Amino acid sequence: MKPMKLTQQIRIFPTPAQEAVLWKLSEKCRLIYNFALAERRDAYRHKIKGVNYRKQQNDLPMIKAHYPEYRWVYSKVLQYTLRSLAADYESFFALRKNGHADALPPRFKGKQYFTTMVYNQSGFKLEHEKISFSHSYNGVPLEFALPEKFSFDDMQVKQVAISTQRKRYFVTITYQVEEPPYMDNGRYQAIDLGVTHIVTAVNSQGKFLMVKNQRPDKYWNPKIAKVQARRDRCKKFSNRWKLCNRIKRKYEWKRDAQLKDFQHTLSTKLVNNTKANTLIVGALAVKAMAQSTKVPNSMRSGLNRATQNTGTLGRFVQFLTYKSKRVGKRLIEFDERNTSRECYVCGKLHYMPIWQRVMNCECGNVIARDKNSCVVLMKRYLSQNAKWTGYQAFLDNLRHTAKGKTKVSSPSYGYGSEDSQEAPSVRVG
């Protein structure tokens, strides 16, 4: 069995004294980050080599000797702060290398910024329904109660982080569990992801499932735009500007939280309520969707909001992937090119602009484009991976579940030529 890492975020409720300690420790981490960033900027400006994470980590003992207050913070927390700066710089250089000339280097953190403190493998102690952290400031113990439903006694905890969101405090626990072994039980489910229907799925029995996408952004975005316009008419950083900005961030948080909750709930139901041990999903190219020249300018803004701004599709695939592994199932990303254009009965390619939601083929196949896409995806996977028995069973089941006539053409993916196919006459929709 392979180990897999999972993360659980738990809210904590520090006392006023503990909150003061957390901010003191966070302030030292923030200063270390800013000092290291200033050193890197000077080295970059004067073309000095050798200023990297290893050099700055080795300088920590000297800094503690000159400034004893940095001893308040656990050593690995300071090291991880420097590591996060190194990761920010690597991301910046990678963007510049890939042609993003407008990419900006990391910025200095302001006084109101709470630096996430990461305790990697040590510096914390997990007991039954309690977690405590190491530090040496003011003698106030950083011990927090954990809810009864979270038990980490039998798990290998690798990392714990303390962070804030909207003036709330959280501990994020990263732990390792054993991944159950995967076994192919001969049942499959193909999933097509879209904007109108986030999930259109078909299983080996030929049964379809369509789930309409919940778009909380359509409700919250007008509110966000309205309060943002009001904020932009105020003097920057004035009291009214700050009030509008807080309201704007609150609306954004609610929008993102509602969408994330919907994706978590749906992905859990999809994984747990199917008998298939193998889930096939199209390999998404979310960035390419925004850059496609085939999408009219009038529709580009709505498509970008649905695929980019709130992580509707890419993040959903990640949820399906790790939740499948947790229960011993497997999610496979498979090539989905032309699945919406290709008639699953005769294989003919159609011109299918994004606003055309129904495929009407000359062979008599009338089907919603999302249903056609997931059927083609299932056929491709079964045929190209030599799942001959499952392929034939899927076609037979599809005949029985299809509406209208009951003929389905022979497979055209490596099991015979198109000349030997029977004239198709299936109508599904």
Backbone torsions as a table, in degrees:
resi	resn	phi	psi	omega
1	MET	NA	139.5	-179.0
2	LYS	-92.0	141.8	175.7
3	PRO	-78.0	145.9	175.7
4	MET	-134.4	145.2	-178.1
5	LYS	-99.7	135.6	178.0
6	LEU	-126.6	159.2	-177.9
7	THR	-128.5	136.4	178.1
8	GLN	-128.8	124.7	178.9
9	GLN	-100.4	128.6	-175.8
10	ILE	-128.9	133.2	178.5
11	ARG	-79.4	139.4	176.7
12	ILE	-120.1	161.5	-176.4
13	PHE	-127.8	84.1	-179.2
14	PRO	-71.6	150.7	173.0
15	THR	-73.9	166.0	177.1
16	PRO	-55.0	-38.9	178.6
17	ALA	-66.6	-42.5	178.6
18	GLN	-66.5	-37.4	178.3
19	GLU	-63.1	-39.7	177.4
20	ALA	-63.9	-39.4	177.9
21	VAL	-64.0	-43.8	-179.6
22	LEU	-60.1	-41.2	-179.7
23	TRP	-70.5	-34.2	176.2
24	LYS	-64.0	-45.7	178.9
25	LEU	-65.3	-41.5	179.1
26	SER	-63.0	-36.5	179.8
27	GLU	-62.5	-40.1	178.8
28	LYS	-66.9	-38.1	176.4
29	CYS	-65.4	-39.4	178.8
30	ARG	-62.7	-42.2	179.8
31	LEU	-66.8	-39.7	176.5
32	ILE	-60.2	-42.9	179.2
33	TYR	-61.4	-46.8	-177.7
34	ASN	-66.9	-41.7	178.5
35	PHE	-63.7	-42.4	178.5
36	ALA	-66.2	-36.9	177.6
37	LEU	-65.5	-41.8	177.8
38	ALA	-62.1	-39.8	178.3
39	GLU	-64.1	-41.2	179.4
40	ARG	-66.8	-39.2	179.6
41	ARG	-65.6	-41.4	177.7
42	ASP	-64.1	-40.7	179.2
43	ALA	-65.4	-37.8	179.5
44	TYR	-69.1	-37.7	-178.4
45	ARG	-70.2	-40.0	-177.3
46	HIS	-98.0	9.8	176.1
47	LYS	56.7	46.6	177.1
48	ILE	-95.2	126.0	-178.5
49	LYS	-92.4	159.0	174.8
50	GLY	95.5	-1.6	177.3
51	VAL	-89.8	97.7	-177.2
52	ASN	-140.8	-172.3	-177.3
53	TYR	-62.4	-42.2	-178.0
54	ARG	-61.9	-43.4	-180.0
55	LYS	-64.4	-44.3	-178.5
56	GLN	-70.4	-32.0	175.5
57	GLN	-66.8	-41.0	179.0
58	ASN	-67.8	-20.1	178.8
59	ASP	-82.4	-10.3	-177.0
60	LEU	-59.7	-44.5	177.9
61	PRO	-58.4	-37.5	178.6
62	MET	-67.4	-39.1	178.8
63	ILE	-64.9	-41.1	179.1
64	LYS	-65.8	-33.1	178.0
65	ALA	-67.5	-39.1	-179.9
66	HIS	-80.7	-32.6	-177.8
67	TYR	-126.8	88.9	-174.7
68	PRO	-60.3	-20.5	-178.2
69	GLU	-65.4	-19.7	177.4
70	TYR	-73.6	-10.0	175.4
71	ARG	-74.1	-12.6	177.0
72	TRP	-61.6	-31.7	-173.6
73	VAL	-92.6	138.6	176.8
74	TYR	-59.7	138.4	-170.2
75	SER	-57.7	-43.5	-176.7
76	LYS	-67.5	-24.1	176.6
77	VAL	-67.4	-43.4	176.9
78	LEU	-64.8	-40.3	178.7
79	GLN	-62.0	-40.6	-179.5
80	TYR	-69.8	-30.5	174.8
81	THR	-62.1	-43.6	176.3
82	LEU	-66.3	-34.7	178.8
83	ARG	-66.7	-37.2	178.0
84	SER	-65.6	-36.2	175.4
85	LEU	-64.0	-42.2	177.6
86	ALA	-61.4	-39.1	178.4
87	ALA	-66.8	-37.7	177.3
88	ASP	-62.7	-40.4	179.4
89	TYR	-69.3	-38.0	177.5
90	GLU	-62.6	-40.3	177.5
91	SER	-64.9	-39.9	179.2
92	PHE	-62.8	-47.4	-179.6
93	PHE	-66.8	-34.5	178.3
94	ALA	-65.6	-39.5	177.6
95	LEU	-65.0	-43.5	178.4
96	ARG	-62.4	-39.5	-178.9
97	LYS	-66.3	-31.8	-178.1
98	ASN	-86.9	10.9	173.0
99	GLY	98.0	5.1	178.8
100	HIS	-87.7	85.4	-176.4
101	ALA	-68.4	-20.5	-178.9
102	ASP	-87.6	2.8	179.5
103	ALA	-65.7	136.0	-177.7
104	LEU	-104.7	146.3	177.5
105	PRO	-70.1	167.9	178.0
106	PRO	-57.1	149.0	-177.5
107	ARG	-108.4	162.5	176.6
108	PHE	-72.3	148.4	-179.6
109	LYS	-92.2	133.9	-179.6
110	GLY	-79.5	174.2	-175.6
111	LYS	-66.5	-27.7	-178.4
112	GLN	-84.9	2.1	-177.0
113	TYR	-86.0	127.4	176.1
114	PHE	-94.5	114.9	-178.8
115	THR	-78.2	125.6	176.7
116	THR	-64.1	126.3	-178.5
117	MET	-101.2	119.0	-174.7
118	VAL	-108.1	122.0	175.3
119	TYR	-102.8	105.9	-174.1
120	ASN	-97.9	107.3	173.7
121	GLN	71.4	-16.1	179.2
122	SER	-153.0	171.3	-178.8
123	GLY	91.8	0.7	177.8
124	PHE	-138.6	160.7	179.4
125	LYS	-139.7	122.8	179.8
126	LEU	-103.2	118.3	173.8
127	GLU	-117.3	-178.6	-177.5
128	HIS	-64.7	114.0	177.3
129	GLU	60.6	29.7	177.9
130	LYS	-156.7	144.5	175.8
131	ILE	-133.9	139.3	-178.7
132	SER	-133.0	152.0	-175.9
133	PHE	-125.2	150.4	179.1
134	SER	-87.4	136.0	172.5
135	HIS	-166.8	171.7	-177.1
136	SER	-136.1	45.9	-179.7
137	TYR	-122.5	123.1	167.7
138	ASN	65.9	2.0	176.4
139	GLY	68.5	10.5	178.2
140	VAL	-85.7	119.0	-178.4
141	PRO	-71.4	135.1	174.9
142	LEU	-94.6	81.4	178.6
143	GLU	-120.4	131.0	-176.3
144	PHE	-132.4	141.9	178.9
145	ALA	-79.6	143.6	176.2
146	LEU	-109.4	145.8	177.5
147	PRO	-61.0	154.0	-177.3
148	GLU	-63.5	-30.6	-175.8
149	LYS	-71.6	-14.8	178.4
150	PHE	-100.7	111.0	178.8
151	SER	-124.6	120.0	-177.5
152	PHE	-114.5	21.9	-176.0
153	ASP	-64.4	-40.3	-175.1
154	ASP	-98.5	15.1	-176.9
155	MET	-113.8	153.0	177.5
156	GLN	-91.5	98.2	-178.9
157	VAL	-79.7	125.0	-176.5
158	LYS	-100.3	-31.1	-172.9
159	GLN	-159.3	145.4	176.9
160	VAL	-134.6	136.0	-179.8
161	ALA	-128.1	146.4	175.7
162	ILE	-112.2	127.9	-176.9
163	SER	-145.3	172.7	177.3
164	THR	-128.8	149.1	173.0
165	GLN	-144.9	119.1	178.3
166	ARG	51.5	48.9	177.5
167	LYS	63.5	21.6	173.6
168	ARG	-114.3	147.8	-176.2
169	TYR	-107.8	141.2	-177.3
170	PHE	-137.4	150.1	164.8
171	VAL	-112.4	132.6	179.4
172	THR	-110.3	115.6	-174.9
173	ILE	-104.5	121.8	175.7
174	THR	-103.3	121.4	-176.1
175	TYR	-132.4	163.6	-175.4
176	GLN	-116.0	132.3	177.1
177	VAL	-129.2	162.5	178.7
178	GLU	-83.9	127.9	179.3
179	GLU	-76.2	125.3	179.0
180	PRO	-60.9	148.2	-179.9
181	PRO	-67.7	143.4	178.6
182	TYR	-88.9	138.9	176.8
183	MET	-137.2	125.6	179.4
184	ASP	-75.3	111.3	-178.7
185	ASN	-96.1	10.7	177.5
186	GLY	80.4	6.5	177.2
187	ARG	-113.7	137.4	-175.3
188	TYR	-135.2	156.0	175.7
189	GLN	-142.0	122.9	178.3
190	ALA	-99.0	135.6	-175.3
191	ILE	-124.6	125.1	174.1
192	ASP	-107.2	126.9	-179.2
193	LEU	-99.4	137.8	-178.5
194	GLY	-145.4	-174.8	-178.2
195	VAL	-91.5	-50.1	178.9
196	THR	-68.8	-53.2	173.1
197	HIS	-109.3	112.6	-177.1
198	ILE	-65.3	-29.9	179.2
199	VAL	-132.8	126.0	165.3
200	THR	-127.7	115.3	-172.0
201	ALA	-126.8	151.0	172.5
202	VAL	-135.4	137.8	-179.5
203	ASN	-105.7	-178.4	-176.1
204	SER	-64.0	-21.7	179.0
205	GLN	-84.9	1.9	178.1
206	GLY	79.8	14.8	-179.7
207	LYS	-94.2	137.7	-176.2
208	PHE	-100.6	152.6	173.4
209	LEU	-137.8	127.4	178.3
210	MET	-127.1	127.4	-180.0
211	VAL	-120.5	119.6	179.9
212	LYS	-71.7	138.7	-177.5
213	ASN	-73.2	129.3	172.5
214	GLN	-83.6	124.0	-175.2
215	ARG	-114.9	76.7	176.6
216	PRO	-62.7	-20.2	178.8
217	ASP	-65.2	-27.9	178.2
218	LYS	-68.2	-28.2	176.7
219	TYR	-81.7	-43.1	-171.8
220	TRP	-85.7	-30.0	-175.5
221	ASN	-60.6	-41.8	175.6
222	PRO	-61.7	-38.6	177.0
223	LYS	-64.3	-41.8	179.5
224	ILE	-64.4	-42.8	179.8
225	ALA	-64.0	-37.1	-179.0
226	LYS	-67.2	-46.7	-178.8
227	VAL	-72.6	-27.8	176.5
228	GLN	-69.0	-39.8	176.9
229	ALA	-63.8	-38.5	177.8
230	ARG	-66.4	-39.4	178.9
231	ARG	-65.0	-39.6	-175.9
232	ASP	-69.3	-17.0	176.7
233	ARG	-85.6	-5.7	180.0
234	CYS	-95.2	160.5	174.9
235	LYS	-68.0	132.8	-174.0
236	LYS	-61.7	133.4	179.0
237	PHE	68.5	13.5	170.7
238	SER	-75.1	170.5	-178.9
239	ASN	-61.5	-41.7	178.9
240	ARG	-67.6	-38.7	177.3
241	TRP	-61.6	-42.7	179.6
242	LYS	-65.3	-38.9	178.5
243	LEU	-63.1	-47.8	178.8
244	CYS	-62.7	-37.0	-179.8
245	ASN	-67.2	-38.5	176.6
246	ARG	-63.9	-42.0	178.7
247	ILE	-64.0	-42.5	179.4
248	LYS	-60.4	-46.0	-179.1
249	ARG	-67.4	-33.1	177.1
250	LYS	-65.0	-44.2	177.8
251	TYR	-63.1	-41.9	179.3
252	GLU	-63.6	-40.3	179.1
253	TRP	-63.7	-42.6	179.4
254	LYS	-64.7	-41.4	178.3
255	ARG	-59.8	-49.9	-177.4
256	ASP	-67.7	-36.6	-179.2
257	ALA	-67.6	-39.3	179.9
258	GLN	-66.3	-41.3	178.6
259	LEU	-66.9	-42.6	-179.9
260	LYS	-64.3	-39.6	177.8
261	ASP	-64.3	-40.5	177.4
262	PHE	-62.7	-43.2	-179.9
263	GLN	-66.6	-40.1	177.7
264	HIS	-62.7	-46.7	-178.4
265	THR	-63.2	-45.4	-177.8
266	LEU	-66.8	-43.8	-179.4
267	SER	-63.8	-37.8	177.5
268	THR	-63.8	-43.8	179.9
269	LYS	-66.2	-40.1	-179.7
270	LEU	-62.2	-42.4	-177.2
271	VAL	-73.4	-42.7	-173.6
272	ASN	-80.6	-25.7	-173.4
273	ASN	-98.3	8.7	175.9
274	THR	-110.9	142.6	176.5
275	LYS	-82.4	-11.0	-179.8
276	ALA	-72.6	134.9	175.4
277	ASN	-91.9	-7.0	-180.0
278	THR	-125.3	120.2	177.3
279	LEU	-109.5	130.5	179.9
280	ILE	-112.5	125.8	179.3
281	VAL	-130.3	147.0	-180.0
282	GLY	-66.2	138.5	177.5
283	ALA	-71.8	109.2	-173.4
284	LEU	-82.2	146.1	170.3
285	ALA	-123.5	77.6	-171.9
286	VAL	-63.3	-39.7	179.7
287	LYS	-64.4	-36.3	-179.5
288	ALA	-67.0	-27.7	178.9
289	MET	-61.8	-40.1	-178.8
290	ALA	-71.9	-23.9	-176.4
291	GLN	-98.5	-0.2	-176.6
292	SER	-65.7	133.5	177.9
293	THR	-84.1	-6.4	-178.9
294	LYS	-81.8	-13.7	-178.9
295	VAL	-89.3	126.2	178.2
296	PRO	-61.5	151.3	-179.7
297	ASN	-61.1	-30.8	-179.3
298	SER	-67.8	-23.4	-178.7
299	MET	-104.8	-7.8	-172.8
300	ARG	-65.6	-39.7	-177.5
301	SER	-62.8	-46.1	179.9
302	GLY	-65.6	-37.8	178.8
303	LEU	-66.2	-41.0	179.5
304	ASN	-64.5	-39.5	177.5
305	ARG	-62.6	-38.7	-175.8
306	ALA	-74.9	-29.1	-173.9
307	THR	-106.7	-23.2	-170.4
308	GLN	-110.9	-54.7	-163.7
309	ASN	-62.3	-36.7	-174.6
310	THR	-118.9	16.0	174.6
311	GLY	65.0	36.6	-172.2
312	THR	-60.8	-45.0	-172.1
313	LEU	-99.4	-51.2	-176.3
314	GLY	-61.0	-43.9	-179.5
315	ARG	-68.8	-33.9	179.4
316	PHE	-62.9	-38.5	177.1
317	VAL	-63.7	-39.4	177.5
318	GLN	-62.5	-40.9	177.5
319	PHE	-61.3	-45.8	179.6
320	LEU	-62.1	-37.5	-175.8
321	THR	-64.9	-53.1	-174.7
322	TYR	-75.0	-28.3	178.2
323	LYS	-74.0	-29.0	174.1
324	SER	-67.3	-43.0	179.6
325	LYS	-63.0	-34.9	-177.3
326	ARG	-63.6	-28.2	-177.1
327	VAL	-109.3	14.1	175.7
328	GLY	83.1	18.1	177.3
329	LYS	-106.3	174.7	-176.8
330	ARG	-134.7	134.9	173.2
331	LEU	-107.9	126.3	-176.9
332	ILE	-115.9	124.9	175.1
333	GLU	-88.2	124.1	-172.9
334	PHE	-124.1	152.8	-177.9
335	ASP	-60.5	124.5	-178.6
336	GLU	-115.1	18.6	179.6
337	ARG	-60.9	132.2	177.1
338	ASN	64.9	14.1	178.4
339	THR	-67.2	-29.6	177.6
340	SER	-80.5	-19.7	-177.4
341	ARG	-94.2	-23.9	-171.9
342	GLU	-91.0	123.4	175.5
343	CYS	-66.6	125.5	-175.3
344	TYR	-73.1	-12.2	-179.9
345	VAL	-87.9	-53.9	-175.1
346	CYS	-107.3	-12.8	177.6
347	GLY	85.5	4.7	-179.0
348	LYS	-72.1	140.7	177.7
349	LEU	-90.2	130.9	-178.9
350	HIS	-112.8	157.5	170.2
351	TYR	-82.9	111.7	-174.8
352	MET	-125.8	84.4	174.0
353	PRO	-63.1	162.0	-170.3
354	ILE	-64.1	-25.1	-179.2
355	TRP	-83.5	-8.5	178.6
356	GLN	-90.2	108.4	-169.8
357	ARG	-96.7	-6.5	-178.5
358	VAL	-127.8	133.4	174.7
359	MET	-94.1	128.0	178.0
360	ASN	-123.2	97.1	-174.2
361	CYS	-92.4	153.9	179.1
362	GLU	-64.2	-22.2	-179.3
363	CYS	-76.3	-4.5	179.6
364	GLY	103.7	-0.3	-178.8
365	ASN	-84.4	116.6	175.9
366	VAL	-120.4	116.3	-172.3
367	ILE	-153.9	149.5	174.1
368	ALA	-62.2	139.9	-174.0
369	ARG	-61.3	-33.7	-179.8
370	ASP	-69.2	-38.8	176.8
371	LYS	-66.1	-43.5	178.4
372	ASN	-60.0	-40.1	-177.7
373	SER	-62.7	-44.7	-178.1
374	CYS	-72.6	-28.6	175.7
375	VAL	-68.0	-44.8	177.8
376	VAL	-61.8	-39.6	179.0
377	LEU	-62.5	-42.3	178.2
378	MET	-64.4	-44.5	-179.5
379	LYS	-62.5	-42.0	-179.7
380	ARG	-63.2	-45.5	-177.5
381	TYR	-64.5	-47.5	-176.8
382	LEU	-65.4	-38.6	-177.4
383	SER	-75.2	-42.4	-176.1
384	GLN	-76.3	-16.2	178.0
385	ASN	-108.0	20.8	173.5
386	ALA	56.6	36.4	174.1
387	LYS	-91.8	64.6	-171.2
388	TRP	-63.1	-43.7	-179.0
389	THR	-63.9	-45.9	178.4
390	GLY	-65.0	-33.4	179.4
391	TYR	-64.8	-48.2	-180.0
392	GLN	-65.4	-39.3	179.0
393	ALA	-65.0	-38.0	179.4
394	PHE	-64.7	-45.3	179.0
395	LEU	-62.6	-41.0	178.7
396	ASP	-63.6	-43.6	179.4
397	ASN	-67.1	-33.9	179.1
398	LEU	-67.0	-33.4	176.9
399	ARG	-61.9	-41.5	-176.2
400	HIS	-74.9	-30.2	-177.4
401	THR	-91.0	-13.4	-179.2
402	ALA	-71.4	146.2	177.2
403	LYS	-86.0	153.3	178.0
404	GLY	84.0	-138.3	-177.6
405	LYS	-71.7	165.0	-168.3
406	THR	-117.6	18.2	179.3
407	LYS	-94.7	135.5	175.3
408	VAL	-126.6	136.3	-175.9
409	SER	-68.2	162.4	176.7
410	SER	-68.8	157.2	-178.9
411	PRO	-65.7	145.6	179.8
412	SER	-119.1	20.2	-178.7
413	TYR	-114.4	63.2	173.1
414	GLY	95.3	3.7	179.9
415	TYR	-123.7	60.0	178.9
416	GLY	113.9	162.6	-177.4
417	SER	-94.5	165.6	180.0
418	GLU	-67.8	-26.4	-178.5
419	ASP	-64.4	-29.2	-176.4
420	SER	-90.1	2.3	-176.4
421	GLN	-77.6	148.4	175.8
422	GLU	-79.7	145.9	179.8
423	ALA	-62.0	119.0	-174.9
424	PRO	-76.7	151.9	179.4
425	SER	-153.1	45.1	-179.1
426	VAL	-96.1	141.4	174.0
427	ARG	-125.8	118.3	-179.6
428	VAL	-127.7	135.6	177.7
429	GLY	164.3	NA	NA
